[in-house]
Amino acid sequence: MLRSVARIVAAGSVAAALAACGGSSGSTTGPTPVFTSVAVAPASATVSVGATLTMTALAKDQNGAVISTPAATWSSSDETKATVDPATGVVSGVANGTPTITASITDGSVTHEGSQQVSVTTPTATATVTATTGQAFSPPGVTIARASGTGTVTWTFQSLAHTVTWDTQPGGATEADIDPTQNAQVSRDFTVAGHYTYHCSIHPGMHGTVDVQ
Ligand SMILES: [Cu+2]
């Protein structure tokens, strides 16, 4: 109940909120939400050189509740390592490094920033994915760079059977599905660059991607 009241109040202007705070004596209502911080996600993200990662920013009030504000403006601490689209938060890996990506939100006369460090890494010719007993592909996305024209992804299947069933492959690619497998490792070699998506045909929530450079 309190939360729903707070959300309605949050629609008011910052000026109104500040005025409410100023006249605190004798007030019997709960604290008015005030834009206090910006939370940026994901934390500890990794993006490959030549690949992208979408970051998000949430404005929060003094209690940590999400409030509505104008959109964030994004910036990178080192554009030789990663750039970021100022409007969308889409980060592009440029070179190995750990730049900090910052979101700045201005609501009225109040500005707050939040940031996260991003690791930019150069993809190698091989990657491994674990198909877990927890019904996930970990990591869900891998990027490989073809060395001598080929890159390899190896899936490690734990004790629960999964498949790797391709949804989309770039033009010219003909990767074969991996039929139900458990307690084994199976590899696929990739010679065609592009974005591949797959799922497990047994467990509806299991999805993964392979990007081949
Ligand atoms: Cu599965």
py3Dmol code that shows the C-alpha trace and the ligand (Angstrom):
import py3Dmol

protein = """\
ATOM      1  CA  MET A   1       0.000   0.000   0.000  1.00  0.00           C
ATOM      2  CA  LEU A   2       2.745   2.413   0.919  1.00  0.00           C
ATOM      3  CA  ARG A   3       4.604   1.504  -2.242  1.00  0.00           C
ATOM      4  CA  SER A   4       1.666   2.276  -4.505  1.00  0.00           C
ATOM      5  CA  VAL A   5       1.206   5.655  -2.823  1.00  0.00           C
ATOM      6  CA  ALA A   6       4.912   6.342  -3.307  1.00  0.00           C
ATOM      7  CA  ARG A   7       4.699   5.556  -7.012  1.00  0.00           C
ATOM      8  CA  ILE A   8       1.888   8.029  -7.485  1.00  0.00           C
ATOM      9  CA  VAL A   9       3.848  10.699  -5.661  1.00  0.00           C
ATOM     10  CA  ALA A  10       6.914   9.872  -7.775  1.00  0.00           C
ATOM     11  CA  ALA A  11       5.090  11.197 -10.799  1.00  0.00           C
ATOM     12  CA  GLY A  12       5.316  14.672  -9.325  1.00  0.00           C
ATOM     13  CA  SER A  13       8.112  17.039 -10.185  1.00  0.00           C
ATOM     14  CA  VAL A  14      11.423  17.223  -8.369  1.00  0.00           C
ATOM     15  CA  ALA A  15      10.563  20.782  -7.395  1.00  0.00           C
ATOM     16  CA  ALA A  16       7.436  19.566  -5.643  1.00  0.00           C
ATOM     17  CA  ALA A  17       9.438  16.848  -3.914  1.00  0.00           C
ATOM     18  CA  LEU A  18      12.008  19.329  -2.686  1.00  0.00           C
ATOM     19  CA  ALA A  19       9.287  21.645  -1.455  1.00  0.00           C
ATOM     20  CA  ALA A  20       7.706  18.784   0.435  1.00  0.00           C
ATOM     21  CA  CYS A  21      11.002  17.962   2.098  1.00  0.00           C
ATOM     22  CA  GLY A  22      11.533  21.583   3.073  1.00  0.00           C
ATOM     23  CA  GLY A  23       8.224  21.773   4.908  1.00  0.00           C
ATOM     24  CA  SER A  24       8.824  18.731   7.056  1.00  0.00           C
ATOM     25  CA  SER A  25       7.488  19.957  10.388  1.00  0.00           C
ATOM     26  CA  GLY A  26       4.257  18.329  11.358  1.00  0.00           C
ATOM     27  CA  SER A  27       4.124  16.124   8.267  1.00  0.00           C
ATOM     28  CA  THR A  28       2.282  12.852   8.781  1.00  0.00           C
ATOM     29  CA  THR A  29       2.838  11.363   5.317  1.00  0.00           C
ATOM     30  CA  GLY A  30       5.705   9.047   4.358  1.00  0.00           C
ATOM     31  CA  PRO A  31       8.925  10.382   2.900  1.00  0.00           C
ATOM     32  CA  THR A  32       8.549  11.726  -0.606  1.00  0.00           C
ATOM     33  CA  PRO A  33      10.631   9.836  -3.181  1.00  0.00           C
ATOM     34  CA  VAL A  34      13.645  11.896  -4.175  1.00  0.00           C
ATOM     35  CA  PHE A  35      15.950  11.032  -7.083  1.00  0.00           C
ATOM     36  CA  THR A  36      19.061   9.863  -5.226  1.00  0.00           C
ATOM     37  CA  SER A  37      21.160   7.460  -7.302  1.00  0.00           C
ATOM     38  CA  VAL A  38      21.665   5.652 -10.591  1.00  0.00           C
ATOM     39  CA  ALA A  39      22.172   1.884 -10.726  1.00  0.00           C
ATOM     40  CA  VAL A  40      23.930   0.518 -13.804  1.00  0.00           C
ATOM     41  CA  ALA A  41      23.841  -3.129 -14.898  1.00  0.00           C
ATOM     42  CA  PRO A  42      25.272  -5.584 -15.620  1.00  0.00           C
ATOM     43  CA  ALA A  43      28.149  -5.667 -13.148  1.00  0.00           C
ATOM     44  CA  SER A  44      31.411  -7.381 -14.095  1.00  0.00           C
ATOM     45  CA  ALA A  45      30.423  -7.626 -17.747  1.00  0.00           C
ATOM     46  CA  THR A  46      32.738  -8.829 -20.479  1.00  0.00           C
ATOM     47  CA  VAL A  47      32.504  -7.806 -24.122  1.00  0.00           C
ATOM     48  CA  SER A  48      34.693  -9.038 -26.944  1.00  0.00           C
ATOM     49  CA  VAL A  49      36.557  -6.758 -29.312  1.00  0.00           C
ATOM     50  CA  GLY A  50      34.175  -6.178 -32.195  1.00  0.00           C
ATOM     51  CA  ALA A  51      31.110  -7.269 -30.234  1.00  0.00           C
ATOM     52  CA  THR A  52      28.450  -5.313 -28.354  1.00  0.00           C
ATOM     53  CA  LEU A  53      26.839  -5.382 -24.925  1.00  0.00           C
ATOM     54  CA  THR A  54      23.697  -3.515 -23.865  1.00  0.00           C
ATOM     55  CA  MET A  55      23.826  -1.841 -20.468  1.00  0.00           C
ATOM     56  CA  THR A  56      20.888  -0.488 -18.513  1.00  0.00           C
ATOM     57  CA  ALA A  57      20.473   2.314 -15.985  1.00  0.00           C
ATOM     58  CA  LEU A  58      17.794   2.685 -13.320  1.00  0.00           C
ATOM     59  CA  ALA A  59      17.083   5.864 -11.354  1.00  0.00           C
ATOM     60  CA  LYS A  60      16.422   5.187  -7.676  1.00  0.00           C
ATOM     61  CA  ASP A  61      14.998   7.135  -4.761  1.00  0.00           C
ATOM     62  CA  GLN A  62      16.413   7.424  -1.237  1.00  0.00           C
ATOM     63  CA  ASN A  63      14.949   4.010  -0.367  1.00  0.00           C
ATOM     64  CA  GLY A  64      16.397   2.261  -3.399  1.00  0.00           C
ATOM     65  CA  ALA A  65      13.067   2.084  -5.210  1.00  0.00           C
ATOM     66  CA  VAL A  66      13.070   2.636  -8.965  1.00  0.00           C
ATOM     67  CA  ILE A  67      11.598   5.969 -10.015  1.00  0.00           C
ATOM     68  CA  SER A  68      10.750   7.471 -13.383  1.00  0.00           C
ATOM     69  CA  THR A  69      13.140  10.073 -14.785  1.00  0.00           C
ATOM     70  CA  PRO A  70      14.360  11.237 -18.185  1.00  0.00           C
ATOM     71  CA  ALA A  71      16.628   8.741 -19.976  1.00  0.00           C
ATOM     72  CA  ALA A  72      20.311   8.326 -19.191  1.00  0.00           C
ATOM     73  CA  THR A  73      23.201   9.731 -21.206  1.00  0.00           C
ATOM     74  CA  TRP A  74      26.053   7.249 -21.544  1.00  0.00           C
ATOM     75  CA  SER A  75      29.805   7.770 -21.738  1.00  0.00           C
ATOM     76  CA  SER A  76      33.006   5.709 -21.709  1.00  0.00           C
ATOM     77  CA  SER A  77      36.101   6.495 -19.654  1.00  0.00           C
ATOM     78  CA  ASP A  78      38.339   5.297 -22.507  1.00  0.00           C
ATOM     79  CA  GLU A  79      36.987   5.204 -26.047  1.00  0.00           C
ATOM     80  CA  THR A  80      40.176   3.489 -27.255  1.00  0.00           C
ATOM     81  CA  LYS A  81      38.955   0.433 -25.261  1.00  0.00           C
ATOM     82  CA  ALA A  82      35.175   0.653 -25.619  1.00  0.00           C
ATOM     83  CA  THR A  83      32.678   3.111 -27.015  1.00  0.00           C
ATOM     84  CA  VAL A  84      29.092   3.470 -25.880  1.00  0.00           C
ATOM     85  CA  ASP A  85      26.094   4.886 -27.698  1.00  0.00           C
ATOM     86  CA  PRO A  86      25.139   7.968 -25.649  1.00  0.00           C
ATOM     87  CA  ALA A  87      21.414   7.291 -26.051  1.00  0.00           C
ATOM     88  CA  THR A  88      21.057   3.511 -25.932  1.00  0.00           C
ATOM     89  CA  GLY A  89      23.829   2.209 -23.646  1.00  0.00           C
ATOM     90  CA  VAL A  90      25.059  -0.207 -26.302  1.00  0.00           C
ATOM     91  CA  VAL A  91      28.764  -0.780 -25.589  1.00  0.00           C
ATOM     92  CA  SER A  92      31.128  -1.753 -28.424  1.00  0.00           C
ATOM     93  CA  GLY A  93      34.436  -3.446 -27.593  1.00  0.00           C
ATOM     94  CA  VAL A  94      37.396  -1.725 -29.286  1.00  0.00           C
ATOM     95  CA  ALA A  95      40.565  -3.096 -27.647  1.00  0.00           C
ATOM     96  CA  ASN A  96      41.629  -5.065 -24.570  1.00  0.00           C
ATOM     97  CA  GLY A  97      41.143  -3.092 -21.374  1.00  0.00           C
ATOM     98  CA  THR A  98      38.793  -2.290 -18.518  1.00  0.00           C
ATOM     99  CA  PRO A  99      37.041   1.009 -19.285  1.00  0.00           C
ATOM    100  CA  THR A 100      34.333   2.367 -17.026  1.00  0.00           C
ATOM    101  CA  ILE A 101      30.914   2.949 -18.565  1.00  0.00           C
ATOM    102  CA  THR A 102      28.884   5.708 -16.929  1.00  0.00           C
ATOM    103  CA  ALA A 103      25.210   6.622 -17.110  1.00  0.00           C
ATOM    104  CA  SER A 104      24.259  10.181 -16.193  1.00  0.00           C
ATOM    105  CA  ILE A 105      20.645  11.058 -15.469  1.00  0.00           C
ATOM    106  CA  THR A 106      19.387  14.613 -15.024  1.00  0.00           C
ATOM    107  CA  ASP A 107      15.916  15.174 -13.598  1.00  0.00           C
ATOM    108  CA  GLY A 108      15.140  18.852 -13.302  1.00  0.00           C
ATOM    109  CA  SER A 109      18.132  20.436 -11.570  1.00  0.00           C
ATOM    110  CA  VAL A 110      19.358  17.154 -10.088  1.00  0.00           C
ATOM    111  CA  THR A 111      22.018  14.992 -11.783  1.00  0.00           C
ATOM    112  CA  HIS A 112      23.333  11.642 -10.598  1.00  0.00           C
ATOM    113  CA  GLU A 113      25.690   9.136 -12.195  1.00  0.00           C
ATOM    114  CA  GLY A 114      26.210   5.404 -11.949  1.00  0.00           C
ATOM    115  CA  SER A 115      28.920   3.299 -13.542  1.00  0.00           C
ATOM    116  CA  GLN A 116      30.304  -0.189 -14.064  1.00  0.00           C
ATOM    117  CA  GLN A 117      33.664  -1.392 -15.267  1.00  0.00           C
ATOM    118  CA  VAL A 118      33.610  -3.517 -18.413  1.00  0.00           C
ATOM    119  CA  SER A 119      36.298  -5.986 -19.451  1.00  0.00           C
ATOM    120  CA  VAL A 120      37.098  -5.864 -23.154  1.00  0.00           C
ATOM    121  CA  THR A 121      38.810  -9.022 -24.355  1.00  0.00           C
ATOM    122  CA  THR A 122      40.064 -10.298 -27.690  1.00  0.00           C
ATOM    123  CA  PRO A 123      38.252 -13.458 -28.682  1.00  0.00           C
ATOM    124  CA  THR A 124      40.307 -16.575 -29.283  1.00  0.00           C
ATOM    125  CA  ALA A 125      39.684 -19.409 -31.716  1.00  0.00           C
ATOM    126  CA  THR A 126      38.105 -21.633 -29.107  1.00  0.00           C
ATOM    127  CA  ALA A 127      35.398 -21.308 -26.483  1.00  0.00           C
ATOM    128  CA  THR A 128      33.713 -23.690 -24.110  1.00  0.00           C
ATOM    129  CA  VAL A 129      30.100 -23.788 -22.966  1.00  0.00           C
ATOM    130  CA  THR A 130      28.723 -25.925 -20.146  1.00  0.00           C
ATOM    131  CA  ALA A 131      25.229 -27.367 -20.547  1.00  0.00           C
ATOM    132  CA  THR A 132      24.379 -27.562 -16.873  1.00  0.00           C
ATOM    133  CA  THR A 133      22.158 -29.689 -14.685  1.00  0.00           C
ATOM    134  CA  GLY A 134      20.549 -26.347 -13.799  1.00  0.00           C
ATOM    135  CA  GLN A 135      19.173 -26.196 -17.346  1.00  0.00           C
ATOM    136  CA  ALA A 136      21.338 -23.383 -18.665  1.00  0.00           C
ATOM    137  CA  PHE A 137      24.057 -22.847 -21.232  1.00  0.00           C
ATOM    138  CA  SER A 138      26.925 -21.220 -19.344  1.00  0.00           C
ATOM    139  CA  PRO A 139      27.980 -18.753 -20.577  1.00  0.00           C
ATOM    140  CA  PRO A 140      24.892 -18.160 -22.721  1.00  0.00           C
ATOM    141  CA  GLY A 141      26.912 -16.278 -25.345  1.00  0.00           C
ATOM    142  CA  VAL A 142      30.423 -16.867 -26.670  1.00  0.00           C
ATOM    143  CA  THR A 143      32.479 -15.074 -29.290  1.00  0.00           C
ATOM    144  CA  ILE A 144      35.261 -16.781 -31.194  1.00  0.00           C
ATOM    145  CA  ALA A 145      37.708 -15.516 -33.798  1.00  0.00           C
ATOM    146  CA  ARG A 146      38.615 -17.856 -36.621  1.00  0.00           C
ATOM    147  CA  ALA A 147      42.287 -18.787 -36.684  1.00  0.00           C
ATOM    148  CA  SER A 148      43.313 -20.138 -40.101  1.00  0.00           C
ATOM    149  CA  GLY A 149      39.666 -19.896 -41.086  1.00  0.00           C
ATOM    150  CA  THR A 150      38.156 -22.018 -38.315  1.00  0.00           C
ATOM    151  CA  GLY A 151      37.025 -21.565 -34.741  1.00  0.00           C
ATOM    152  CA  THR A 152      35.753 -24.213 -32.363  1.00  0.00           C
ATOM    153  CA  VAL A 153      33.148 -24.267 -29.620  1.00  0.00           C
ATOM    154  CA  THR A 154      33.064 -27.229 -27.247  1.00  0.00           C
ATOM    155  CA  TRP A 155      29.964 -27.974 -25.219  1.00  0.00           C
ATOM    156  CA  THR A 156      30.414 -29.895 -21.970  1.00  0.00           C
ATOM    157  CA  PHE A 157      27.242 -31.776 -21.122  1.00  0.00           C
ATOM    158  CA  GLN A 158      26.714 -32.593 -17.457  1.00  0.00           C
ATOM    159  CA  SER A 159      24.589 -35.491 -16.157  1.00  0.00           C
ATOM    160  CA  LEU A 160      21.328 -34.080 -17.545  1.00  0.00           C
ATOM    161  CA  ALA A 161      20.762 -34.596 -21.273  1.00  0.00           C
ATOM    162  CA  HIS A 162      20.484 -31.503 -23.498  1.00  0.00           C
ATOM    163  CA  THR A 163      20.585 -30.724 -27.193  1.00  0.00           C
ATOM    164  CA  VAL A 164      22.182 -27.926 -29.169  1.00  0.00           C
ATOM    165  CA  THR A 165      19.532 -27.196 -31.785  1.00  0.00           C
ATOM    166  CA  TRP A 166      20.274 -24.322 -34.153  1.00  0.00           C
ATOM    167  CA  ASP A 167      17.674 -21.588 -34.645  1.00  0.00           C
ATOM    168  CA  THR A 168      19.562 -19.282 -36.984  1.00  0.00           C
ATOM    169  CA  GLN A 169      22.886 -19.452 -38.768  1.00  0.00           C
ATOM    170  CA  PRO A 170      24.523 -16.910 -41.051  1.00  0.00           C
ATOM    171  CA  GLY A 171      24.202 -17.506 -44.778  1.00  0.00           C
ATOM    172  CA  GLY A 172      26.279 -20.414 -45.980  1.00  0.00           C
ATOM    173  CA  ALA A 173      26.710 -21.979 -42.552  1.00  0.00           C
ATOM    174  CA  THR A 174      25.505 -25.557 -42.075  1.00  0.00           C
ATOM    175  CA  GLU A 175      26.335 -26.444 -38.462  1.00  0.00           C
ATOM    176  CA  ALA A 176      24.782 -29.745 -37.427  1.00  0.00           C
ATOM    177  CA  ASP A 177      22.585 -29.993 -34.353  1.00  0.00           C
ATOM    178  CA  ILE A 178      23.851 -31.923 -31.333  1.00  0.00           C
ATOM    179  CA  ASP A 179      21.323 -34.609 -30.431  1.00  0.00           C
ATOM    180  CA  PRO A 180      20.459 -35.341 -26.775  1.00  0.00           C
ATOM    181  CA  THR A 181      23.785 -35.758 -24.962  1.00  0.00           C
ATOM    182  CA  GLN A 182      24.910 -36.125 -21.367  1.00  0.00           C
ATOM    183  CA  ASN A 183      28.224 -36.763 -19.594  1.00  0.00           C
ATOM    184  CA  ALA A 184      30.200 -35.916 -22.734  1.00  0.00           C
ATOM    185  CA  GLN A 185      31.935 -33.149 -24.638  1.00  0.00           C
ATOM    186  CA  VAL A 186      30.956 -32.331 -28.222  1.00  0.00           C
ATOM    187  CA  SER A 187      32.605 -29.731 -30.462  1.00  0.00           C
ATOM    188  CA  ARG A 188      31.547 -27.888 -33.571  1.00  0.00           C
ATOM    189  CA  ASP A 189      33.945 -26.128 -35.957  1.00  0.00           C
ATOM    190  CA  PHE A 190      32.830 -22.792 -37.405  1.00  0.00           C
ATOM    191  CA  THR A 191      34.130 -21.489 -40.716  1.00  0.00           C
ATOM    192  CA  VAL A 192      31.446 -18.896 -41.536  1.00  0.00           C
ATOM    193  CA  ALA A 193      31.489 -15.565 -39.665  1.00  0.00           C
ATOM    194  CA  GLY A 194      28.288 -14.280 -38.164  1.00  0.00           C
ATOM    195  CA  HIS A 195      25.700 -14.681 -35.431  1.00  0.00           C
ATOM    196  CA  TYR A 196      24.372 -18.115 -34.531  1.00  0.00           C
ATOM    197  CA  THR A 197      21.525 -18.817 -32.119  1.00  0.00           C
ATOM    198  CA  TYR A 198      20.520 -22.148 -30.619  1.00  0.00           C
ATOM    199  CA  HIS A 199      18.354 -23.720 -27.958  1.00  0.00           C
ATOM    200  CA  CYS A 200      17.890 -27.009 -26.126  1.00  0.00           C
ATOM    201  CA  SER A 201      14.914 -28.872 -27.561  1.00  0.00           C
ATOM    202  CA  ILE A 202      14.289 -30.588 -24.205  1.00  0.00           C
ATOM    203  CA  HIS A 203      14.222 -27.553 -21.902  1.00  0.00           C
ATOM    204  CA  PRO A 204      12.308 -24.531 -23.231  1.00  0.00           C
ATOM    205  CA  GLY A 205      14.309 -21.949 -21.229  1.00  0.00           C
ATOM    206  CA  MET A 206      17.728 -22.895 -22.565  1.00  0.00           C
ATOM    207  CA  HIS A 207      19.101 -20.558 -25.220  1.00  0.00           C
ATOM    208  CA  GLY A 208      22.582 -19.668 -26.396  1.00  0.00           C
ATOM    209  CA  THR A 209      24.470 -17.700 -29.012  1.00  0.00           C
ATOM    210  CA  VAL A 210      27.763 -18.087 -30.860  1.00  0.00           C
ATOM    211  CA  ASP A 211      29.342 -15.104 -32.591  1.00  0.00           C
ATOM    212  CA  VAL A 212      32.063 -15.977 -35.055  1.00  0.00           C
ATOM    213  CA  GLN A 213      34.478 -13.267 -36.145  1.00  0.00           C
TER     214      GLN A 213
END
"""
ligand_1 = """\
1
CU
Cu 18.314 -28.938 -22.006
"""
view = py3Dmol.view(width=600, height=400)
view.addModel(protein, "pdb")
view.setStyle({"model": 0}, {"cartoon": {"style": "trace"}})
view.addModel(ligand_1, "xyz")
view.setStyle({"model": 1}, {"stick": {}})
view.zoomTo()
view.show()
